[in-house]
């Protein structure tokens, strides 16, 4: 329905910040996740991400130059590589926050960087507009900080039992079950 990639200046700042923090970055371009892994901690982090998502990486040795030639990323994810995710988030938000959407990842070992106007709430609004569905008729479920606008935008926003406290604080309801316990199905 829409695509607002991360601008080039924010992309470059994100890649530089991650390198300074000795972290590897996921560069999302088309259907690929590109990574410039420099050491074993980077490869371990990308393997962990592949285990979580099932999506393999395209590894490059050119400091993301070939990825940038292909186009701007849909998003960037800084894999914290054993670093404190809150420290990485605070650095990224401090450097990029005024010009990008910076989100503490869930599970808590990465930081997402998106175009400043991109979030799940905007996506939900656009989808509902396209389908002619009133947002008040929509029920959403979430557990991570990237779900906050999504839950706020819908008619009923429900936090999973395993949700972060930031999510539970804005949700209308909370499930008695977590994601791994079929919390959505149990709630319905």
Buried (B, 14 or more C-beta within 10 A) or exposed (E): EEEBBBBEEBBEBBBEBBBEBBBBBBBBBEEBBBBBBBEEBBBBBBEBBEEEEEEEBEBBEEEBEBBBEEEBBBBBBBBBBEBEBEEBBBBBBEBBBEBBBBBBBBEBBBBBBBBBEBBBBBBBBEBBEEEEEEBEEBBBBBBBBBBBBBBBBBEBBBBBBBBBEBBBEBBBEBBEBBBEBEBBEEBE
